[in-house]
């Protein structure tokens, strides 16, 4: 069976104030083409379909158009909700969807698989929507462990290199407080379903798993410190685990993978490839994974250097059509830097001032600077160095300061 694993579409997200709907539509159209070209049997979308709990009408339209196009290829589609989605809004029309499109948002149905047959027998797909511990612990199915591991097990997955949270691997029956405990309870429901419905098993989940490399500032919404890190060992015995939430592709084991987002949503992601995993699941549960690249509608680049160097003809020729993050290192702030940058780089999205001289600042307080200053010129220079983080008056400013002080001296002499 051929399975395409994608996730984190974030339909409706903006990029530094710019709409991304048109670019995402282009990328998802390419994904549909890949499904058709590779004769994919099942498309799995592992959460964060929308970027907001209240998607706009155009966001719903793009999702509907994409699901219809995927269905037209002959593939089955299974979608789960993520922490950005509203499960109720994503799943409100689940019963109205055409046969072959499944939207999984109900935590009480985790143990009931979606069964899809191939020539080698049934494959059981267990969708785990994003689970908020404070909410799902009210459901009867999550109030006690659902499954005790049998004596026989499929071969265990390789262990992750990073340490696992203590006590998170096994479900000890305590009230749910963390993602690790909640996923352990959910996997108990899955194992009960696996015991009742034999066959190859695929799990779809949205979480932080131990060993992932997250994008700073983008993927921290369901984690505080390390408390919500989920150990990979929770997924032992499953033939393939399709994870969502991390925006870069990652293979935690041969059978546990993140596909990442299909579009770049941050300059921190600019070096991470965009695409999805094509998984071939053999009759014995063996996994063969191949990465399918997706197009990048507009490249992202970070240009660092002096303001003049960033605006050099070479940079303009190479990056005029890219999303640009400009980090200029001049000692002093530039006047209207964004306006001037956009004259050369129409798609400049971010500008940052990071002067190089700040590392060499003398460790003196402002009071000490004033105490040691012998002249008004030195006091003004000390003030500028204090408020600028180290850079005192420039030669041009020193000349202007001397002129002003001289004018003041002449004016006082006339009184």
C-alpha positions, -999 to +999 in steps of 0.1 A: +000+000+000+013+035-009+007+062+017+015+099+013+022+115+047+017+153+048+008+176+077+007+212+090-009+229+060-018+259+082-044+272+057-049+309+063-015+317+079+002+349+071+039+355+065+050+387+082+017+403+073+015+388+038-013+363+027+000+328+018-033+314+004-023+317-032+012+302-027-002+273-006-028+266-033+001+263-058+019+239-035-011+217-027-019+215-064+016+200-069+010+176-040-022+164-058-002+158-089+023+138-070-005+116-056-017+109-091+017+103-106+027+079-078-006+060-077-010+067-040-036+047-022-041+068+010-032+104+018-027+112+055-029+148+068-015+148+104-032+179+119-030+217+118-050+218+086-061+254+094-039+280+111-068+293+131-097+280+151-119+304+131-108+299+094-119+324+068-143+314+039-114+313+014-095+289+037-125+265+037-127+268-001-090+259-005-094+229+018-126+217+000-110+221-034-079+202-023-098+173-008-120+170-039-089+170-061-072+143-040-104+122-040-105+125-078-071+108-081-086+076-066-068+079-033-085+077+001-079+107+024-076+107+062-074+141+080-069+146+117-071+179+137-041+196+153-037+222+181-043+251+157-076+236+144-110+238+160-120+202+160-157+212+159-152+234+129-129+210+110-152+181+117-187+197+114-193+183+079-175+150+083-207+130+078-215+150+047-181+143+030-181+119+000-170+083+006-133+080+008-126+112+027-123+108+065-120+137+090-111+125+125-117+150+153-136+129+179-113+116+207-138+090+218-134+072+185-097+067+186-099+030+191-121+024+160-098+022+130-105+033+094-099+001+075-085+002+039-079-030+021-051-038-004-040-070-021-023-081+011-052-076+034-065-048+057-045-018+069-060-002+101-056+036+103-059+050+138-064+088+138-055+106+170-067+142+169-048+167+191-058+160+227-061+187+253-056+169+287-080+191+306-107+183+281-103+147+272-098+135+307-136+141+312-144+113+287-150+079+302-126+063+277-097+084+290-104+079+327-085+046+331-060+026+311-078+009+282-053-018+274-027-039+291+002-050+268-001-086+258+028-110+262+035-111+225+047-079+208+058-068+174+095-060+173+102-028+192+111+004+174+146+017+179+149+039+209+154+077+205+188+091+214+173+118+237+161+110+272+125+103+278+103+120+305+102+098+336+070+079+340+056+089+306+062+056+288+036+035+307+000+045+315-002+043+353-039+054+355-033+088+371-055+118+360-043+132+327-022+164+331+004+162+303+006+154+266+027+123+274+001+109+298-027+117+274-010+101+243-002+071+265-039+067+273-048+073+236-023+046+225-040+023+250-072+028+231-053+022+198-038-011+211-072-023+222-084-015+187-054-034+172-061-064+193-098-064+182-089-057+145-058-076+135-037-064+105-011-038+097-015-006+117-009+031+110-012+058+136-017+095+128-009+119+157-001+155+164+025+161+191+061+168+201+080+135+201+113+131+219+143+139+197+127+165+174+144+197+163+117+224+165+116+258+148+121+285+175+089+306+180+067+285+157+061+251+173+060+257+210+022+261+214+017+227+229+048+225+250+060+242+282+096+233+289+099+196+285+067+185+302+048+178+270+074+159+252+061+125+241+085+095+242+088+076+209+085+043+228+047+050+231+043+040+195+060+006+197+044-021+178+028+001+151+039-004+116+040+033+107+034+065+127+026+097+107+033+127+130+024+164+126+033+196+145+070+200+136+075+221+104+106+203+092+109+168+080+124+144+105+127+107+109+128+097+146+130+060+136+124+042+103+087+040+113+081+073+131+084+104+110+074+140+106+066+154+071+067+190+081+048+219+066+044+222+027+052+259+028+078+280+046+061+301+073+092+316+090+127+326+081+138+301+107+125+274+082+143+287+051+168+259+049+143+231+056+131+212+026+094+212+018+076+180+008+060+148+020+068+112+027+058+085+003+055+053+024+052+019+008+038-005+034+046-042+026+025-072+034+047-080+065+045-043+077+080-034+064+083+003+056+100+019+026+101+057+028+109+081+000+109+119+002+089+138-025+100+174-029+074+202-032+080+234-051+089+266-032+068+295-047+092+321-034+126+315-018+135+328+016+169+344+022+186+362+051+211+389+041+235+400+068+261+428+067+263+466+065+233+484+051+254+494+020+265+458+015+230+444+017+219+469-010+248+460-033+240+454-070+250+417-066+225+411-038+198+429-057+204+409-088+204+376-069+174+382-045+150+408-060+123+381-063+129+364-029+114+370+005+142+389+023+151+392+059+177+420+062+200+421+092+222+452+090+252+455+113+260+493+111+267+509+145+238+534+141+202+528+131+193+536+095+166+561+085+135+544+071+153+511+065+123+491+053+113+517+027+148+519+013+151+481+013+118+476-005+129+499-033+155+473-042+138+441-027+101+443-033+095+413-011+116+424+019+095+411+048+117+417+079+145+441+089+166+439+120+194+461+134+222+441+151+253+463+155+286+445+157+301+469+183+277+459+211+299+430+221+328+454+230+308+476+253+328+487+284+310+474+316+303+508+332+271+522+345+256+554+332+264+571+365+301+561+363+302+575+327+289+609+339+311+609+369+343+605+348+332+629+320+352+661+321+333+681+295+298+685+282+309+669+250+321+638+269+288+637+288+268+637+256+290+610+241+286+589+272+248+593+271+248+582+234+270+552+242+246+542+270+214+544+251+229+528+219+245+499+238+281+510+231+283+532+200+290+568+210+288+598+188+299+594+152+324+619+137+295+638+120+276+639+153+307+650+172+310+679+148+274+688+153+277+685+191+306+709+191+287+734+170+257+733+193+279+737+224+298+766+208+265+783+200+254+779+236+287+793+248+284+824+226+248+829+236+257+828+273+285+853+267+260+878+253+237+876+284 
